[in-house]
């Protein structure tokens, strides 16, 4: 926990193949709290929510050596999800300190009041666009990730007896 709280490397991304077992994904070493993972439709890019590192990493697994690029999110980046048309990535996480989130996680509270935020990210440019402002909504806090359902954004939580439902913004790709 001390390493996570101080943005020090804790983990990498591993991949499993039948008959071969587990191995480290090249380009993923040295991340601080890798968590949510998605892969591009063509399988060439891997996107990783780097929780205590406050970033999203894109690992290009195309031809040649893997290339890792990152974008700072300013939140404990928890989960990633493709938009239905694969033109945007939903980026969700807690807008709090590691210590606050761990305290919430370890509590007996039904609902935590840890603020969260959701952005969309352009997978090509890694540009972030906020779509749900940082906050606690009623008793809904500790948000982790988002999914588009119809004209709504549904937000999950690691410590709540509910989900958050927000109107989907009008932006290209959504």
Beta strands, then each sheet from edge to edge (+ up, - down):
strand 1: 14-17
strand 2: 21-24
strand 3: 34-39
strand 4: 45-50
strand 5: 55-60
strand 6: 67-72
strand 7: 76-82
strand 8: 89-94
strand 9: 116-121
strand 10: 128-135
strand 11: 143-149
strand 12: 152-157
strand 13: 164-167
sheet 1: 1+ 2-
sheet 2: 3+ 4- 5+ 6-
sheet 3: 7+ 8- 9+ 10-
sheet 4: 11+ 12- 13+
end
